Amino acid sequence: MSISLITTVLNEGQSLRRLLESLRAQTCPPAEIVVVDGGSSDDTLELLRAYQTHLPLKIVVEHGCNISRGRNLAISAAQHEIIAVTDAGVVLEADWLEHLTRPLREDPQIEIVSGFFVAETLTSFEVAMGATVLPLLREIDPQTFLPSSRSVAFRKSVWAGVGGYPEWLDYCEDLIFDLRLRLKGANFAFAPQAIVHFRPRGSLAAFWKQYYRYARGDGKADLWRRRHAIRYLTYLAAAPALLLLGALVHPLWWLLFVPGSVLYFGQPYRRLPEVLRRAPKLHLGAFLHVLALIPLIRVWGDVAKMVGYPVGLRWRAQRRPPDWRVV
């Protein structure tokens, strides 16, 4: 059964070659690869055109289109029923597409398949990021896992059935797509062997921008109200209250920060050994740097989310986007 692979790009000249080379190495190659460029100003298009002699590439250019619009354009242009989706900044394992699409090829009842992703960490900051923000395979519940569009495949008919990716949304668009499929009753499968590798953000500034935008997208889409409420209560009510109780009543109140910190920061430290096994060997100073970065990254990301979420809520109140829960 033929497979169409789609992706979107924008100024990906530095990272795109690795993706294209990993596509050339696939044990189950796609019949076509549809790439939508959002108006790159670097050498992305030249690189894509150079690879047209090696890969079945179809290139579509639409200046200014967001990721959702780009994916919808690519899927509309795809010729085959099975659609695989990935991102420009990743590297695919050689058997990624084979594992990802096998459930769709072998079982006509399956409609969407989640692949998986792991961090490719080269610096101490990236190691800390991988441990702090990315789940390990053992943490995934296949029954509830919502696939990332860096590693997912589905039938074109189910994409059409939910109206495609939400073009009014610039971030969290793949979550809304997944949730709409859940509401529609689509049959999901999980392919843990379908692995892509990608590098986490490499600096606090880049990480802030990423999580600010994610949370802004949550606000625009009215996602995860309870999670955001707990975060505000923790930082703006519970933590200040403990500080005041320790200062005004008795310092023993501050001991409550110990179990709270274990609960809050414990998971990244439990992930760390597995993340380190995939990373270049760190010297002692770099390892200690990782240990110190984990709580900073956790708090930094939370603050970015607390800043971004109300911006998204304001946008939602002003724009009144479609109700994605209606399918």
C-alpha positions as CSV (number, residue, x, y, z in Angstrom):
1,M,0.0,0.0,0.0
2,S,1.5,3.3,-1.1
3,I,2.3,6.0,1.5
4,S,2.5,9.8,1.3
5,L,4.8,11.5,3.7
6,I,4.3,15.2,4.4
7,T,6.1,17.9,6.3
8,T,6.3,21.7,6.4
9,V,9.5,23.9,6.4
10,L,10.5,27.4,7.0
11,N,14.2,28.4,6.9
12,E,15.4,24.8,7.7
13,G,18.5,24.9,5.5
14,Q,20.8,24.0,8.4
15,S,18.8,21.0,9.7
16,L,16.9,19.7,6.6
17,R,19.7,17.7,5.1
18,R,19.7,15.2,8.0
19,L,16.0,14.6,7.6
20,L,16.3,14.1,3.9
21,E,19.2,11.7,4.3
22,S,17.2,9.7,6.8
23,L,14.3,9.6,4.4
24,R,16.6,8.1,1.7
25,A,17.6,5.3,4.2
26,Q,14.0,4.2,5.0
27,T,13.4,0.4,4.8
28,C,9.8,1.2,3.7
29,P,10.2,4.3,1.4
30,P,7.2,6.6,0.8
31,A,5.8,6.7,-2.7
32,E,5.8,10.5,-2.5
33,I,7.1,13.3,-0.1
34,V,5.1,16.5,-0.1
35,V,6.9,19.5,1.4
36,V,5.2,22.8,2.0
37,D,7.5,25.8,2.4
38,G,6.1,28.8,4.2
39,G,8.4,31.3,2.5
40,S,11.9,30.4,3.4
41,S,14.6,33.1,2.9
42,D,17.6,30.8,3.3
43,D,18.7,27.9,1.1
44,T,15.9,25.5,2.1
45,L,14.2,25.5,-1.4
46,E,17.6,25.0,-3.2
47,L,18.3,22.0,-0.9
48,L,14.9,20.5,-1.5
49,R,15.2,20.9,-5.3
50,A,18.7,19.3,-5.2
51,Y,17.2,16.2,-3.5
52,Q,14.5,15.8,-6.1
53,T,16.9,13.6,-8.0
54,H,17.2,11.3,-5.0
55,L,13.7,11.4,-3.5
56,P,10.1,11.6,-4.8
57,L,9.7,15.2,-3.6
58,K,6.8,17.4,-4.4
59,I,7.4,21.0,-3.3
60,V,4.6,23.5,-2.6
61,V,5.3,27.1,-1.6
62,E,2.9,29.4,0.2
63,H,4.4,32.5,1.8
64,G,3.2,33.2,5.3
65,C,1.2,30.0,5.9
66,N,1.4,28.6,9.4
67,I,2.1,24.9,10.3
68,S,-1.6,23.9,10.2
69,R,-2.2,25.5,6.8
70,G,1.0,24.0,5.5
71,R,0.1,20.5,6.6
72,N,-3.4,20.8,5.2
73,L,-2.0,22.0,1.9
74,A,0.5,19.1,1.8
75,I,-2.2,16.5,2.7
76,S,-4.6,17.9,0.1
77,A,-1.8,17.5,-2.5
78,A,-0.9,14.0,-1.4
79,Q,-2.2,11.2,-3.7
80,H,-2.4,8.3,-1.3
81,E,-4.7,7.3,1.6
82,I,-2.0,6.6,4.2
83,I,-0.4,9.9,5.3
84,A,2.7,10.0,7.5
85,V,3.7,13.3,9.1
86,T,7.0,14.5,10.5
87,D,8.9,17.7,11.2
88,A,11.8,19.3,9.4
89,G,14.2,19.3,12.4
90,V,14.2,15.6,13.1
91,V,16.2,12.5,12.1
92,L,14.2,9.3,11.4
93,E,15.4,5.9,12.3
94,A,15.7,3.7,9.2
95,D,12.6,1.6,10.0
96,W,10.5,4.5,11.3
97,L,8.0,4.6,8.4
98,E,7.8,0.8,8.3
99,H,6.8,0.5,11.9
100,L,4.7,3.7,11.9
101,T,2.5,2.6,9.0
102,R,2.3,-1.2,9.6
103,P,-0.9,-1.0,11.7
104,L,-2.6,1.0,9.0
105,R,-1.4,-1.4,6.3
106,E,-2.4,-4.5,8.1
107,D,-5.6,-3.5,9.9
108,P,-8.3,-1.6,8.1
109,Q,-9.9,-0.7,11.4
110,I,-6.9,1.3,12.6
111,E,-7.2,5.0,11.6
112,I,-4.3,6.8,13.3
113,V,-0.9,5.6,14.6
114,S,1.3,7.3,17.1
115,G,5.0,7.0,16.8
116,F,7.5,8.0,19.4
117,F,10.4,10.5,19.7
118,V,13.6,10.7,21.8
119,A,15.9,13.6,22.5
120,E,19.2,13.8,20.7
121,T,21.3,15.6,23.3
122,L,24.8,17.0,22.6
123,T,25.3,19.6,25.4
124,S,24.7,19.6,29.1
125,F,21.8,22.0,28.7
126,E,20.1,19.7,26.1
127,V,20.6,16.7,28.5
128,A,18.8,18.7,31.2
129,M,16.1,19.7,28.8
130,G,15.6,16.1,27.7
131,A,15.2,14.9,31.2
132,T,12.9,17.7,32.3
133,V,10.4,18.1,29.5
134,L,10.3,14.9,27.5
135,P,8.6,11.7,28.6
136,L,10.3,8.3,28.4
137,L,8.7,5.4,26.7
138,R,7.9,3.6,29.9
139,E,5.8,6.6,31.0
140,I,3.5,6.4,28.0
141,D,0.0,5.0,28.3
142,P,-0.9,3.9,24.7
143,Q,-4.6,4.2,25.5
144,T,-4.4,8.0,26.2
145,F,-1.2,9.1,24.4
146,L,-1.8,12.0,22.0
147,P,0.6,11.8,19.1
148,S,3.0,14.6,18.2
149,S,3.0,15.5,14.5
150,R,6.7,14.9,14.4
151,S,5.8,11.1,14.4
152,V,2.3,10.2,13.3
153,A,0.4,8.5,10.5
154,F,-3.3,8.4,9.7
155,R,-5.7,7.8,6.9
156,K,-6.5,10.8,4.7
157,S,-10.2,10.1,5.1
158,V,-10.1,10.7,8.9
159,W,-8.1,13.9,8.4
160,A,-10.9,15.1,6.1
161,G,-13.5,13.9,8.6
162,V,-12.4,16.3,11.3
163,G,-11.7,19.2,8.9
164,G,-7.9,18.8,8.9
165,Y,-5.6,20.7,11.2
166,P,-7.1,23.9,12.7
167,E,-5.7,26.7,10.6
168,W,-6.8,29.4,13.1
169,L,-4.3,27.9,15.6
170,D,-0.5,28.5,15.3
171,Y,0.6,26.2,18.2
172,C,-0.9,23.1,19.8
173,E,-2.5,22.4,16.5
174,D,-1.6,18.8,16.6
175,L,-3.2,18.3,20.0
176,I,-6.5,19.8,18.7
177,F,-6.3,17.5,15.7
178,D,-5.7,14.5,18.0
179,L,-8.5,15.5,20.4
180,R,-11.0,16.0,17.6
181,L,-10.1,12.5,16.3
182,R,-10.7,11.1,19.8
183,L,-14.1,12.9,20.0
184,K,-14.9,11.4,16.6
185,G,-14.2,7.9,17.9
186,A,-11.2,7.2,15.7
187,N,-9.3,4.0,16.3
188,F,-5.7,4.8,17.6
189,A,-2.7,2.5,17.7
190,F,0.7,3.0,19.2
191,A,4.0,2.1,17.4
192,P,6.8,2.6,20.0
193,Q,9.4,1.3,17.6
194,A,8.7,4.2,15.1
195,I,11.2,6.6,16.6
196,V,12.4,10.0,15.5
197,H,15.3,11.9,17.0
198,F,15.3,15.6,17.6
199,R,17.4,18.1,19.5
200,P,15.7,20.0,22.4
201,R,15.9,23.7,22.7
202,G,19.5,24.7,23.3
203,S,19.1,27.8,25.5
204,L,16.8,29.3,28.1
205,A,15.8,32.0,25.7
206,A,14.8,29.5,23.0
207,F,13.0,27.3,25.7
208,W,11.1,30.4,27.0
209,K,9.8,31.2,23.5
210,Q,8.8,27.6,22.9
211,Y,6.8,27.2,26.2
212,Y,5.4,30.7,26.0
213,R,4.0,29.8,22.6
214,Y,2.7,26.4,23.7
215,A,0.8,28.0,26.6
216,R,-0.5,30.8,24.4
217,G,-1.8,28.1,22.1
218,D,-3.4,26.4,25.1
219,G,-5.2,29.7,25.9
220,K,-6.3,30.2,22.3
221,A,-7.7,26.6,22.1
222,D,-9.1,26.6,25.7
223,L,-6.9,23.6,26.7
224,W,-5.9,22.2,30.1
225,R,-7.7,24.7,32.3
226,R,-7.1,22.5,35.4
227,R,-3.4,22.2,34.8
228,H,-2.9,25.9,34.3
229,A,-5.0,26.6,37.4
230,I,-2.9,24.3,39.5
231,R,0.3,26.0,38.3
232,Y,-1.0,29.5,39.2
233,L,-2.2,28.2,42.6
234,T,1.2,26.6,43.3
235,Y,3.4,29.6,42.4
236,L,1.1,32.4,43.4
237,A,-0.7,31.0,46.5
238,A,0.8,27.9,48.0
239,A,4.5,28.7,47.8
240,P,4.1,32.3,49.0
241,A,1.9,31.1,51.9
242,L,4.5,28.6,53.0
243,L,7.2,31.4,52.9
244,L,5.1,33.6,55.0
245,L,4.2,30.9,57.5
246,G,7.9,30.0,57.9
247,A,8.8,33.7,58.4
248,L,5.9,34.7,60.6
249,V,4.9,31.6,62.5
250,H,7.8,29.0,62.6
251,P,10.6,28.0,60.3
252,L,9.5,24.4,60.4
253,W,6.8,25.3,57.9
254,W,9.6,25.6,55.3
255,L,10.2,21.9,55.7
256,L,7.1,21.3,53.6
257,F,9.1,22.5,50.6
258,V,11.2,19.3,50.9
259,P,8.4,16.8,49.9
260,G,7.0,19.3,47.5
261,S,10.4,19.6,45.7
262,V,10.8,15.8,45.6
263,L,7.4,15.5,43.9
264,Y,8.0,18.4,41.6
265,F,11.6,17.7,40.5
266,G,11.8,13.9,41.1
267,Q,10.6,12.8,37.7
268,P,13.3,14.6,35.7
269,Y,16.0,13.2,38.0
270,R,14.5,9.7,37.6
271,R,14.7,10.1,33.8
272,L,18.2,11.4,33.8
273,P,20.1,8.0,33.8
274,E,18.3,7.0,30.6
275,V,18.9,10.3,28.9
276,L,22.6,10.2,29.9
277,R,22.9,6.8,28.3
278,R,22.0,8.3,24.9
279,A,24.2,11.4,25.4
280,P,27.9,11.9,24.9
281,K,29.9,11.2,28.0
282,L,29.9,14.2,30.4
283,H,32.7,15.2,32.6
284,L,32.0,15.8,36.3
285,G,31.6,19.6,35.9
286,A,29.1,19.1,33.0
287,F,27.2,16.5,35.0
288,L,26.9,18.8,38.0
289,H,25.7,21.5,35.6
290,V,22.9,19.2,34.4
291,L,21.8,18.5,38.0
292,A,21.6,22.3,38.7
293,L,19.8,23.1,35.4
294,I,16.9,20.7,35.9
295,P,15.0,22.7,38.6
296,L,15.8,26.0,36.8
297,I,14.4,24.6,33.5
298,R,11.3,23.3,35.3
299,V,10.6,26.6,37.0
300,W,11.6,28.7,33.9
301,G,9.1,26.7,31.7
302,D,6.3,27.1,34.2
303,V,6.8,30.9,34.3
304,A,6.8,31.0,30.5
305,K,3.5,29.1,30.5
306,M,2.0,31.4,33.2
307,V,2.9,34.4,31.0
308,G,1.7,32.9,27.7
309,Y,-1.6,31.4,28.8
310,P,-3.5,34.6,29.6
311,V,-2.2,36.1,26.3
312,G,-3.9,33.2,24.5
313,L,-7.1,33.6,26.6
314,R,-7.2,37.3,25.6
315,W,-6.8,36.3,22.0
316,R,-9.6,33.8,22.3
317,A,-12.0,36.3,23.9
318,Q,-11.3,38.8,21.1
319,R,-11.3,36.5,18.1
320,R,-13.9,33.9,19.2
321,P,-12.4,31.0,17.2
322,P,-14.5,27.9,16.2
323,D,-15.4,25.4,19.0
324,W,-13.0,22.5,18.2
325,R,-15.0,20.2,20.5
326,V,-17.9,20.2,18.0
327,V,-17.1,17.5,15.4
